[in-house]
């Protein structure tokens, strides 16, 4: 079970890093598509929900 929690946490942290890089790119390049930002936020939400469920927070 700890291994699965670690996996889910790592997936969420990777999504956070990916989103941060996307926001930095958006900041530097105003032409960035907002669809990419929305997709990244959805990935953050899903990975966080999965992790929270595993640690017992509904």
C-alpha angles and dihedrals in degrees: 000000000000089000091055091048090051090049093051092046091050091049090052094046090050089051090050091052091047091050092047090053090048092051091049089051090049090051091053096039114040090192094072112128115250089217088072091052091048092050090049091051090050090053090050091051094049096047092047092049091051092049094046091051090054094051091048103259109126 
